[in-house]
Amino acid sequence: MSALRFPAVTQFASNTAMSRDWDDVVSCHQGSRDAHSWSVERKSLGKYTLESSDSSIVRAVAISACGNFGFLGLASGVIEMANMQSGLSRRTFVGHTKAVTGVHTDACNLRVYSTSLDGTLRIWDFATGNQLHCINMPSTPSHLIVYRESSLLACACDDACIRVIDAESTRIVRTFSGHRNRITDLAFSNDGRWIVSSSLDCTIRTWDLPTGYMVDWFRVESVPVSVAFSPMGDFLATAHMDSVGIFLWANRTQFADISLRQINPHSDGSTDGSVTGAALVAMPTTAGLVDENEETVEDVEMDAVYMAPEQLTDNMVTLSSQPKSKWQTLMNLATIKKRNMPEKPAQVPELAPFFLPTTVSVEHQFDFGTSDAANIPTDPTSSKLISVSSESQLARILYNAHTTRVYAPVFEYLKTLNPSAIDVEIRSLPVDDQLKALKAFVCATTCQLKSKRDFELAQAYLHVFIAVFTDIIKANARELEPLLAELRNELKAQWDTVDNLIRYSACMIEFMRTK
């Protein structure tokens, strides 16, 4: 039986795009000149054995994003492409001078990426097999992974560093150092924000790509040899030396608000090669129990917690954190009220007392005379309307802002109201006292636009304001002209910024779609 077994698997690749039609897994084996295809659908060995053309050992394998082609990286430096449906060789990529250590393709079958022991990362044309770029790495790359959605490549090098390369610009954009021994595996998170690495120093580390910092690490008893994220990113799977099991680790950021902090990967200060800064974590068990002495996230004191600012830079136009439905409802409030009106007006019930009065007599008779309430004299000076103040809360805030020239409280107050209340407050603004309230509202909107914050709220409030006071603005155009001109110029400047960003994004999307 031992003679029928294949040698130990050194690498395998899979793609489920064509699982129902042909084999979807290809593997290479230790010291073997052949790669074998497998079928996940049938859970068995596939139809074809992919042989190397020059009888050299297969060191790396990959499957294209479409699932139609398999790639073999040979010890001679040659890369061969074979058809997964027929098992026939289709193309070779010649350029490496030493053994290939990694091979991958992009999402659109336009590029092929490979690394080799000759210390280079090469980018090839998928259709012709010609070399497009050759990047000389600072250290020999031993492992290669790709995040196809953003064309980012990550290489584990022999100097225990991780280097991230942008395939579009062919530049090294990030370098992560900190491991004390050879890196065994890498994995991108499902959103491409993190890279998780494992090493022979028994640590598993998480690196944040946008910031370039290490944000998490822990140490295990057994050397991790492989890591992988689940499709939803809620679990991390690891395999360890001298263990035949796969261990699952829960991603706490998927279930709770976790504040990540920058961690210095060299903060342990040890010089003997041991890692003392990372916490030793017990391996998961089938029972899934957590050690009672384990510190929870709330118990750990988090230093230097990053707090996101309200606005990253002054050059950005920032939207508010209010729900989208709030300002959309405000702008369409009249239509919503008209739609919700009843088809028939409510009918007034007949005025009849519940108990009819009776006369004082032997016979039972009803008294249809005039009631005492009708004889009560009425005060002609009294009013049935409840006396209310002529100034609303918004008007008082506007008057105060007009005096102090501080208009931030105006929008802070409007943010606390619902759409109907905002509409009532704006409609209740007084038009006397030389349009003082209206002028203050225009100045508040201009000041908010200059701050480049709450862009959509300023547009919605201004829409309601103009719809309500159009006639008054026209009648007093000469008096309001300086304030309205300043508001118009600020609106145009901010909208040009937003419009340019939208057009730039649309052009980039169209370029990537048609490339």
Secondary structure, 3 states (H helix, E strand, C coil): CHHHCCCCEEEEEECCCCCCCCCCEEEEECCCCEEEEEECCCCEEEEEEEECCCCCCEEEEEECCCCCEEEEEECCCCEEEEECCCCCEEEEECCCCCCEEEEEECCCCCEEEEEECCCEEEEEECCCCCEEEEEECCCCEEEEEEECCCCEEEEEECCCEEEEEECCCCEEEEEEECCCCCEEEEEECCCCCEEEEEECCCEEEEEECCCCEEEEEEECCCCEEEEEECCCCCEEEEEECCCCCEEEEECHHHCCCCCCCCECCCCCCCCCCCCCCCCECCCCCCCCCCCCCCCCCCCCCCCCCCCCCCCCCCCCCCCCCCCHHHHHHHHCHHHHHHHHCCCCCCCCCCCCCCCCCECCCCCCCECCCCCCHHHCCCCCCCCCCCCCCCCCHHHHHHHHHHHHCCCHHHHHHHHCCCHHHHHHHHHCCCCCCCCHHHHHHHHHHHHHHHHCCCHHHHHHHHHHHHHHCHHHHHHCHHHHHHHHHHHHHHHHHHHHHHHHHHHHHHHHHHHHHHC
